[in-house]
Amino acid sequence: MAALRAGQLEAAVNIDETATDLEKRGGVKILLKGLNGTPITFAFRDKVVAEAAAEAITAMKADGTYDKLFDQFGMTRLPEKVFKIVGPGPT
């Protein structure tokens, strides 16, 4: 972003929420937005806790809380309706 502001670049790529914040400050103009969801990652040592967290986020998606939070911060929502452990996960 420093190079963009210094005129060394004509364009830059950033995640939506960062670009939105920079635009609010008057530093940039957003040309493309919402191309993908904002990935989120949590790390757990305990599989039961990880599964409970995934279930809680799924419930937040179902009741609209997830979308409301992401909208509040200008984040692009993930399209998934069910969140789950991906990969080997904790034991």
Phi and psi restraints in degrees (value plus and minus 20) as a CYANA .aco file:
   2 ALA   PHI     -83.0   -43.0
   2 ALA   PSI     -61.5   -21.5
   3 ALA   PHI     -85.5   -45.5
   3 ALA   PSI     -56.9   -16.9
   4 LEU   PHI     -84.3   -44.3
   4 LEU   PSI     -67.1   -27.1
   5 ARG   PHI     -84.5   -44.5
   5 ARG   PSI     -50.4   -10.4
   6 ALA   PHI    -101.6   -61.6
   6 ALA   PSI     -22.2    17.8
   7 GLY   PHI      61.7   101.7
   7 GLY   PSI      -7.0    33.0
   8 GLN   PHI    -105.2   -65.2
   8 GLN   PSI     -33.0     7.0
   9 LEU   PHI    -151.7  -111.7
   9 LEU   PSI     136.1   176.1
  10 GLU   PHI    -121.3   -81.3
  10 GLU   PSI     -38.9     1.1
  11 ALA   PHI    -173.7  -133.7
  11 ALA   PSI     138.5   178.5
  12 ALA   PHI    -166.4  -126.4
  12 ALA   PSI     138.3   178.3
  13 VAL   PHI    -134.0   -94.0
  13 VAL   PSI     113.5   153.5
  14 ASN   PHI    -165.9  -125.9
  14 ASN   PSI     143.8   183.8
  15 ILE   PHI     -91.1   -51.1
  15 ILE   PSI     133.8   173.8
  16 ASP   PHI     -74.1   -34.1
  16 ASP   PSI     -67.2   -27.2
  17 GLU   PHI     -85.7   -45.7
  17 GLU   PSI     -54.2   -14.2
  18 THR   PHI     -90.1   -50.1
  18 THR   PSI     -64.9   -24.9
  19 ALA   PHI     -82.1   -42.1
  19 ALA   PSI     -60.9   -20.9
  20 THR   PHI     -82.0   -42.0
  20 THR   PSI     -63.2   -23.2
  21 ASP   PHI     -83.0   -43.0
  21 ASP   PSI     -63.3   -23.3
  22 LEU   PHI     -84.8   -44.8
  22 LEU   PSI     -57.3   -17.3
  23 GLU   PHI     -86.1   -46.1
  23 GLU   PSI     -60.1   -20.1
  24 LYS   PHI     -80.0   -40.0
  24 LYS   PSI     -53.5   -13.5
  25 ARG   PHI    -100.6   -60.6
  25 ARG   PSI     -25.2    14.8
  26 GLY   PHI      64.8   104.8
  26 GLY   PSI      -5.4    34.6
  27 GLY   PHI    -111.8   -71.8
  27 GLY   PSI     -41.2    -1.2
  28 VAL   PHI    -165.5  -125.5
  28 VAL   PSI     147.5   187.5
  29 LYS   PHI    -140.7  -100.7
  29 LYS   PSI     105.2   145.2
  30 ILE   PHI    -100.7   -60.7
  30 ILE   PSI     107.5   147.5
  31 LEU   PHI    -122.6   -82.6
  31 LEU   PSI     -55.4   -15.4
  32 LEU   PHI    -151.6  -111.6
  32 LEU   PSI     121.4   161.4
  33 LYS   PHI    -169.3  -129.3
  33 LYS   PSI     132.3   172.3
  34 GLY   PHI      53.6    93.6
  34 GLY   PSI      10.7    50.7
  35 LEU   PHI     -95.3   -55.3
  35 LEU   PSI     -41.8    -1.8
  36 ASN   PHI    -178.4  -138.4
  36 ASN   PSI     145.6   185.6
  37 GLY   PHI     -94.7   -54.7
  37 GLY   PSI     143.9   183.9
  38 THR   PHI    -109.3   -69.3
  38 THR   PSI      90.5   130.5
  39 PRO   PHI     -89.3   -49.3
  39 PRO   PSI     122.5   162.5
  40 ILE   PHI    -146.3  -106.3
  40 ILE   PSI     123.0   163.0
  41 THR   PHI    -153.7  -113.7
  41 THR   PSI     114.8   154.8
  42 PHE   PHI    -143.8  -103.8
  42 PHE   PSI     127.8   167.8
  43 ALA   PHI    -140.1  -100.1
  43 ALA   PSI     112.7   152.7
  44 PHE   PHI    -153.3  -113.3
  44 PHE   PSI     129.1   169.1
  45 ARG   PHI    -111.9   -71.9
  45 ARG   PSI     -43.5    -3.5
  46 ASP   PHI    -131.9   -91.9
  46 ASP   PSI     104.3   144.3
  47 LYS   PHI     -84.7   -44.7
  47 LYS   PSI     -55.7   -15.7
  48 VAL   PHI     -82.7   -42.7
  48 VAL   PSI     -62.7   -22.7
  49 VAL   PHI     -86.6   -46.6
  49 VAL   PSI     -62.1   -22.1
  50 ALA   PHI     -81.1   -41.1
  50 ALA   PSI     -64.4   -24.4
  51 GLU   PHI     -84.8   -44.8
  51 GLU   PSI     -58.7   -18.7
  52 ALA   PHI     -84.3   -44.3
  52 ALA   PSI     -60.2   -20.2
  53 ALA   PHI     -85.1   -45.1
  53 ALA   PSI     -63.4   -23.4
  54 ALA   PHI     -82.1   -42.1
  54 ALA   PSI     -60.3   -20.3
  55 GLU   PHI     -85.4   -45.4
  55 GLU   PSI     -59.1   -19.1
  56 ALA   PHI     -85.3   -45.3
  56 ALA   PSI     -62.3   -22.3
  57 ILE   PHI     -87.5   -47.5
  57 ILE   PSI     -57.5   -17.5
  58 THR   PHI     -81.4   -41.4
  58 THR   PSI     -62.2   -22.2
  59 ALA   PHI     -84.6   -44.6
  59 ALA   PSI     -58.8   -18.8
  60 MET   PHI     -83.1   -43.1
  60 MET   PSI     -57.8   -17.8
  61 LYS   PHI     -85.6   -45.6
  61 LYS   PSI     -62.8   -22.8
  62 ALA   PHI     -86.2   -46.2
  62 ALA   PSI     -57.3   -17.3
  63 ASP   PHI    -112.6   -72.6
  63 ASP   PSI     -19.4    20.6
  64 GLY   PHI      73.4   113.4
  64 GLY   PSI     -28.3    11.7
  65 THR   PHI     -83.3   -43.3
  65 THR   PSI     -62.0   -22.0
  66 TYR   PHI     -78.0   -38.0
  66 TYR   PSI     -71.3   -31.3
  67 ASP   PHI     -82.4   -42.4
  67 ASP   PSI     -60.6   -20.6
  68 LYS   PHI     -82.0   -42.0
  68 LYS   PSI     -63.8   -23.8
  69 LEU   PHI     -84.5   -44.5
  69 LEU   PSI     -65.1   -25.1
  70 PHE   PHI     -85.1   -45.1
  70 PHE   PSI     -58.8   -18.8
  71 ASP   PHI     -85.3   -45.3
  71 ASP   PSI     -59.6   -19.6
  72 GLN   PHI     -78.1   -38.1
  72 GLN   PSI     -56.1   -16.1
  73 PHE   PHI    -123.3   -83.3
  73 PHE   PSI      -9.6    30.4
  74 GLY   PHI      47.6    87.6
  74 GLY   PSI       9.7    49.7
  75 MET   PHI    -115.3   -75.3
  75 MET   PSI     126.3   166.3
  76 THR   PHI    -102.0   -62.0
  76 THR   PSI     104.2   144.2
  77 ARG   PHI     -93.2   -53.2
  77 ARG   PSI     127.4   167.4
  78 LEU   PHI     -96.4   -56.4
  78 LEU   PSI     123.7   163.7
  79 PRO   PHI     -97.6   -57.6
  79 PRO   PSI     -36.1     3.9
  80 GLU   PHI     -78.8   -38.8
  80 GLU   PSI     122.5   162.5
  81 LYS   PHI    -119.7   -79.7
  81 LYS   PSI     -39.2     0.8
  82 VAL   PHI    -145.6  -105.6
  82 VAL   PSI     108.0   148.0
  83 PHE   PHI    -123.0   -83.0
  83 PHE   PSI     123.2   163.2
  84 LYS   PHI    -172.3  -132.3
  84 LYS   PSI     149.7   189.7
  85 ILE   PHI     -92.6   -52.6
  85 ILE   PSI     112.2   152.2
  86 VAL   PHI    -136.2   -96.2
  86 VAL   PSI     114.7   154.7
  87 GLY   PHI      68.4   108.4
  87 GLY   PSI    -185.6  -145.6
  88 PRO   PHI     -87.5   -47.5
  88 PRO   PSI     -48.5    -8.5
  89 GLY   PHI      45.0    85.0
  89 GLY   PSI    -199.8  -159.8
  90 PRO   PHI     -94.6   -54.6
  90 PRO   PSI     147.3   187.3
